[in-house]
Amino acid sequence: MSNNPHDGGPADQSRDDASGSQMPPHNPPPQWSQPPQPGQNAQWGQPAQGGQQPQWGQNPEPAAPPAWGAQPGWQGVPPGQFHGYQAPPKPGIIPLRPLGLGEILDGAFQACRKNPLATFGTAILFQVVISVLTLLLTVGLFGSIAQLDPINPSIDEVTGLAASAISLGTAIVLLSSVGVLILQGVLVIPIARAVLNERTSFVQLWKLAIRRILPLVGLGILLLLMIVAGLAVLLLIAGLLAAVLGQDSIWLIVLGFLASLALIIWLSIKFVLAPAVLMLEGAGPLTSLRRSWTLTTRNWWRTFGILILTSIIVSIITSVISTPLSLLATQFVSFSDSPAELGEDLMNSLPILLVAQLITAVFGAIGYAFQAGVTALLYVDLRIRREGFDVVLLREHEEAGAGRFTPIPGQSANRGGQQFGHQPGGPPGPPASGT
């Protein structure tokens, strides 16, 4: 075949226009072949099976975004294409996924703000009652001191005063501990309901919580017995060391005291979720302690850090409010140097002390409500991380839209043999998805 350009052979791949300029060679647009039928292998130059490829000069049609939970490549979506971030559902105060520190703190505040009577009202009621009883007991102790002979007190008077002081301290500690435990357990309910965007009134809270008060008190008694038993063992060991080693046992006793303090802190974090378990899962005291131990496994330091940070924030805010009130109250309260007039001065100053104590109790109660909210959301977060609790909450949120709502979130997992998340008394959940 001739290669002369004037012969019209294959070398004649260009032509001149009217102005004599050289035009680029004209190639016809490629036509894409049809995809192979099912069961056939794609030939060289043919596209892979998956649909008709666009023609020359045409823009491909944008693919529809995948459904929630669908993986790339499902439902006709080509693999490797990015369709944007799909946020997890957030029906209430928190998104239904593992939570961060800011989301826990913000969620606790939002839950208290949306249910002020159920959260702040209940906390203020508890705190005011405890504060008034504490103040009255303290006044009674000061009355006993006023009757004591300051110069030549008898042995019976000193013994009676010491017994009164010990009894007063024990009563205040027990009263405060039981009150805080009941408050923490009761306030779990409005916080958990706020996760599903459900509001809770003061009356509704107590209707839901009244049946769990006795088990909650039983949990408090069980924890108290554990503390008393631990202190008894510590005192017994310290007495034996002192009897055997004498003065050389002082350092061992101090080290034992520090070790016991560390053990108490560790156990407190391990059992901190027991009230939430008891109220939301309907478990007994012993089961609640075991469940709290399981949930905080591999999450102890994170739980400890969040609770310590919350306590510091609440303590700073409470101190900012209570310190000026205490200083102001001292300007209106004065006591004489005579022990005989001490009781009279105390009774005259009682109204001022009572008002200052009530104001301090109100702000302290707000802090307690916020701390209870953080603890409740920690419980929800750890169950999401370990047991897929978000599936339970999402299903209950959908049931609420259909008019089939469980008053206390999470308890629908225990109805009718349905296996959602953890079943009290059943097998443990899957391993934790995060620390």
C-alpha positions in Angstrom: 0.0 0.0 0.0 1.3 3.5 -1.0 2.4 5.9 1.7 2.3 8.9 -0.6 0.0 11.6 1.0 -1.4 12.4 -2.5 -2.5 8.8 -3.0 -5.2 9.0 -0.3 -3.6 6.2 1.6 -3.5 5.7 5.3 -0.9 8.4 5.7 -3.5 11.0 4.6 -4.8 11.6 8.2 -5.2 15.4 8.0 -6.8 18.0 5.7 -6.5 21.7 5.1 -9.4 24.2 5.5 -10.1 27.2 3.4 -7.3 29.3 5.1 -4.8 26.6 4.6 -4.5 25.9 8.4 -3.8 22.4 9.5 -6.8 20.7 11.2 -6.4 17.9 13.8 -7.2 14.4 12.7 -10.9 13.5 13.1 -11.6 10.3 15.1 -15.1 9.1 15.6 -16.2 9.0 19.3 -15.8 5.6 20.9 -19.0 3.6 21.5 -19.1 1.7 24.7 -20.2 -1.8 24.2 -23.0 -3.3 26.2 -22.2 -5.0 29.5 -21.9 -8.8 29.4 -24.9 -10.8 30.3 -25.0 -12.6 33.6 -22.8 -15.6 33.5 -20.5 -14.2 30.8 -17.0 -12.8 31.4 -16.3 -9.3 30.4 -14.1 -9.1 27.2 -11.2 -6.8 26.6 -12.4 -3.2 26.3 -15.8 -3.9 27.8 -16.9 -2.4 31.1 -17.4 -4.5 34.2 -20.9 -5.7 34.9 -22.9 -3.1 36.9 -24.9 -1.1 34.4 -24.7 0.9 31.1 -21.8 3.3 30.9 -22.4 6.9 29.8 -22.1 7.8 26.2 -19.5 10.3 24.9 -20.2 13.8 26.2 -22.9 12.7 28.7 -22.6 13.3 32.4 -23.3 10.3 34.6 -26.4 10.4 36.7 -25.7 11.0 40.4 -26.3 7.9 42.6 -28.8 8.0 45.3 -27.4 8.1 48.9 -27.4 4.7 50.7 -30.0 4.0 53.3 -29.2 4.3 57.0 -26.8 1.4 58.0 -26.2 0.4 54.4 -22.6 -0.3 53.4 -20.9 1.1 50.2 -21.8 -1.1 47.3 -25.2 -2.1 48.5 -28.5 -1.2 46.9 -26.9 -0.3 43.6 -24.5 2.3 45.0 -21.1 1.9 43.3 -18.3 1.1 45.7 -15.7 3.8 46.4 -18.1 6.7 46.1 -18.5 9.2 49.1 -22.0 10.2 49.9 -21.4 12.4 53.0 -21.5 11.8 56.7 -24.6 10.1 58.1 -25.1 11.4 61.6 -26.5 8.9 64.2 -30.1 9.6 65.4 -30.5 12.0 68.3 -34.1 11.8 69.5 -33.4 13.6 72.8 -30.5 15.1 74.8 -27.7 12.9 73.4 -26.9 11.2 70.1 -27.4 7.4 70.2 -23.7 6.4 70.0 -20.7 6.3 72.4 -20.5 9.7 74.1 -17.7 12.1 74.7 -17.0 14.2 77.8 -18.7 17.3 76.5 -21.8 15.5 75.4 -22.2 13.9 78.8 -21.9 17.2 80.6 -24.1 19.0 78.2 -26.7 16.2 78.2 -26.9 16.3 82.0 -27.5 20.0 82.0 -30.1 19.8 79.2 -32.0 17.0 81.0 -32.1 19.0 84.2 -33.2 22.2 82.3 -36.0 20.3 80.5 -37.3 18.7 83.7 -36.7 21.3 86.4 -39.4 20.2 88.9 -38.5 16.5 88.6 -34.7 17.1 88.9 -34.0 20.4 90.7 -37.2 20.2 92.7 -36.6 16.7 94.0 -32.9 17.5 94.8 -33.9 20.7 96.6 -36.5 18.9 98.6 -34.1 16.2 99.8 -31.3 18.6 100.5 -33.5 21.0 102.5 -34.9 18.2 104.7 -31.4 16.8 105.3 -30.0 20.3 106.1 -32.8 21.2 108.5 -32.5 17.9 110.4 -28.7 18.4 110.6 -29.0 21.9 111.9 -31.6 20.8 114.5 -29.3 18.0 115.7 -26.4 20.4 115.9 -28.4 22.8 118.0 -29.2 20.0 120.3 -25.5 19.2 120.7 -24.7 22.8 121.4 -27.4 22.8 124.0 -25.7 19.9 125.8 -22.4 21.8 125.7 -24.0 24.8 127.2 -25.1 22.7 130.2 -21.7 21.3 130.8 -19.7 22.7 133.8 -16.7 24.4 132.2 -14.6 24.3 135.3 -15.1 20.9 137.0 -17.1 18.7 134.6 -18.1 15.3 135.9 -17.2 12.1 134.2 -20.8 11.3 133.5 -21.2 14.7 131.8 -18.1 14.3 129.6 -19.2 10.7 128.7 -22.7 11.8 127.8 -21.4 14.6 125.7 -19.0 12.3 123.8 -21.8 9.8 123.2 -24.0 12.6 122.0 -21.3 13.8 119.6 -20.7 10.3 118.2 -24.4 9.7 117.8 -24.9 13.0 116.1 -22.0 12.4 113.7 -23.3 8.9 112.9 -26.9 10.2 112.3 -25.7 12.9 110.0 -23.5 10.6 108.0 -26.3 8.0 107.7 -28.9 10.6 106.8 -26.7 12.2 104.2 -25.6 8.9 102.7 -29.1 7.5 102.4 -30.5 10.8 101.1 -27.8 11.1 98.4 -28.2 7.4 97.4 -32.0 7.7 97.0 -31.6 11.1 95.2 -29.1 9.6 92.8 -31.3 6.6 92.1 -34.5 8.6 91.7 -33.0 11.2 89.3 -31.9 8.5 86.9 -35.5 8.2 85.6 -36.0 11.7 84.2 -32.5 11.7 82.8 -33.1 8.4 81.0 -36.4 9.6 79.7 -34.9 12.8 78.4 -32.6 10.6 76.2 -35.8 9.7 74.3 -37.0 13.3 74.5 -39.7 12.5 77.0 -40.5 15.0 79.7 -41.1 14.0 83.3 -43.1 15.9 85.9 -42.6 15.8 89.6 -45.6 13.6 90.3 -44.8 11.2 87.4 -41.3 10.8 88.7 -42.5 9.6 92.0 -45.1 7.3 90.5 -42.4 5.6 88.5 -39.8 5.5 91.3 -41.9 4.6 94.4 -41.8 0.9 93.8 -38.0 0.9 93.7 -37.4 2.9 96.9 -37.2 -0.1 99.2 -34.7 -2.0 97.0 -32.7 1.3 96.8 -32.7 1.5 100.6 -31.6 -2.1 100.7 -28.7 -1.2 98.4 -27.7 1.6 100.7 -27.8 -0.8 103.7 -25.7 -3.3 101.8 -23.1 -0.7 101.0 -23.1 0.5 104.6 -22.4 -3.0 105.9 -19.5 -3.4 103.5 -18.0 -0.1 104.7 -18.5 -1.1 108.4 -17.0 -4.5 107.8 -14.0 -3.0 106.0 -13.4 -0.5 108.8 -13.7 -3.3 111.4 -11.1 -5.3 109.6 -8.8 -2.3 109.3 -9.0 -1.5 113.0 -8.4 -5.1 114.0 -5.3 -5.3 111.8 -4.1 -1.9 113.2 -4.6 -3.2 116.8 -2.7 -6.4 116.2 0.2 -4.5 114.6 0.3 -2.1 117.6 0.3 -5.0 120.1 3.0 -6.9 118.3 5.3 -4.1 117.0 4.6 -1.3 119.4 5.8 2.1 118.1 7.4 0.5 115.1 3.9 -0.2 113.7 3.0 3.5 113.1 4.3 3.5 109.6 2.6 0.3 108.7 -0.7 1.6 110.1 -0.3 4.8 108.1 0.4 2.8 104.9 -2.5 0.5 105.6 -4.8 3.6 106.1 -3.6 5.0 102.7 -4.1 1.6 101.0 -7.6 1.3 102.5 -8.4 4.8 101.2 -7.3 3.9 97.7 -9.4 0.7 97.9 -12.5 2.6 99.0 -12.1 5.0 96.1 -11.6 2.1 93.6 -14.7 0.3 94.9 -16.7 3.5 94.9 -16.2 3.9 91.2 -16.8 0.2 90.6 -20.2 0.4 92.3 -21.2 3.9 91.3 -23.6 2.8 88.6 -25.5 0.4 90.9 -28.4 2.9 91.6 -28.9 3.4 87.9 -29.0 -0.3 87.2 -31.4 -0.9 90.1 -33.9 1.7 88.9 -33.7 1.1 85.1 -33.2 -2.6 84.9 -35.4 -3.7 87.8 -32.5 -5.6 89.3 -32.0 -6.4 93.0 -29.2 -4.9 95.2 -26.7 -7.7 94.6 -27.4 -7.9 90.9 -27.0 -4.1 90.6 -23.6 -4.3 92.3 -22.4 -7.0 89.9 -23.8 -5.2 86.9 -22.0 -2.0 87.9 -18.8 -3.9 88.3 -19.2 -5.4 84.8 -20.0 -2.1 83.1 -17.0 -0.2 84.6 -14.6 -3.0 83.7 -11.9 -1.5 81.3 -13.6 1.9 81.8 -12.5 2.6 85.4 -10.1 5.5 84.7 -12.5 7.2 82.3 -15.4 6.9 84.7 -13.2 8.1 87.6 -12.0 11.1 85.6 -15.4 12.2 84.5 -16.9 12.0 88.0 -13.9 13.8 89.6 -14.1 16.6 87.0 -17.9 16.9 87.7 -17.3 17.0 91.4 -14.7 19.8 91.0 -17.0 21.9 88.8 -19.9 21.5 91.3 -17.7 22.2 94.3 -16.3 25.4 92.8 -19.8 26.7 91.9 -21.2 25.8 95.3 -18.3 27.4 97.1 -18.7 30.6 95.1 -22.3 30.8 96.3 -22.0 29.5 99.9 -18.8 31.3 101.0 -20.3 34.9 100.7 -23.4 33.7 102.5 -21.4 32.2 105.4 -19.4 35.4 105.7 -22.6 37.5 105.7 -24.2 35.3 108.3 -21.3 35.8 110.7 -22.0 39.5 110.7 -25.4 38.9 112.2 -24.4 36.1 114.6 -22.4 36.6 117.8 -21.7 34.4 120.8 -20.7 35.5 124.2 -17.7 34.1 126.1 -19.9 32.8 128.9 -20.9 29.1 128.5 -24.1 29.8 130.4 -25.3 32.2 127.7 -24.1 30.1 124.8 -27.5 28.3 124.4 -29.5 31.5 124.5 -27.2 33.1 121.9 -27.5 30.0 119.7 -31.3 30.1 119.9 -31.4 33.8 119.0 -29.1 33.2 116.0 -31.0 30.1 114.8 -33.3 31.9 112.2 -30.2 33.5 110.5 -28.3 30.2 110.5 -31.4 28.4 109.2 -31.8 30.8 106.3 -28.1 30.6 105.3 -28.3 26.8 105.5 -31.3 26.7 103.3 -29.8 28.9 100.6 -26.6 26.8 100.7 -28.7 23.7 100.5 -30.6 24.9 97.4 -27.4 25.5 95.4 -25.9 22.3 96.7 -29.0 20.4 95.5 -28.6 21.9 92.0 -25.1 20.4 92.0 -26.3 17.1 93.2 -28.9 17.0 90.4 -26.2 17.7 87.8 -24.0 15.0 89.2 -26.8 12.5 89.2 -27.4 13.4 85.5 -23.8 12.8 84.7 -23.8 9.4 86.4 -27.0 8.4 84.6 -25.5 9.3 81.2 -22.3 7.4 82.1 -24.5 4.4 82.6 -26.2 4.9 79.2 -22.8 5.5 77.5 -21.2 2.3 79.0 -24.2 0.2 78.0 -24.0 1.6 74.4 -20.3 0.8 74.3 -20.6 -2.7 75.7 -24.1 -4.0 74.8 -25.5 -2.0 71.9 -28.0 -0.2 74.1 -28.5 2.4 71.4 -30.5 -0.3 69.5 -32.8 -0.7 72.4 -33.3 3.1 72.8 -33.8 3.6 69.0 -36.5 0.8 68.9 -38.2 2.3 71.9 -38.2 5.8 70.3 -39.9 4.3 67.2 -42.4 2.5 69.4 -43.2 5.8 71.2 -44.1 7.3 67.8 -46.6 4.4 67.4 -48.1 4.9 70.8 -46.3 1.9 72.4 -43.9 3.5 74.9 -42.2 2.0 77.9 -42.3 4.5 80.8 -38.8 3.7 81.9 -36.3 3.4 79.0 -34.6 0.1 78.6 -37.1 -2.1 80.3 -38.7 -3.2 77.0 -35.6 -5.4 76.5 -37.0 -7.6 79.3 -40.5 -8.1 77.9 -41.7 -11.2 76.0 -38.4 -12.9 75.7 -37.0 -10.2 73.4 -33.2 -10.2 73.3 -32.1 -6.5 73.1 -29.0 -5.5 75.0 -28.5 -7.0 78.5 -31.0 -9.2 80.2 -30.8 -9.1 84.1 -29.7 -12.5 85.1 -28.9 -13.5 81.6 -25.6 -14.0 79.7 -23.2 -11.1 79.6 -23.2 -8.7 76.7 -20.5 -8.5 73.9 -17.1 -7.2 74.7 -16.6 -3.4 75.0 -16.1 -1.5 71.8 -14.0 1.2 73.5 -12.3 2.2 76.7 
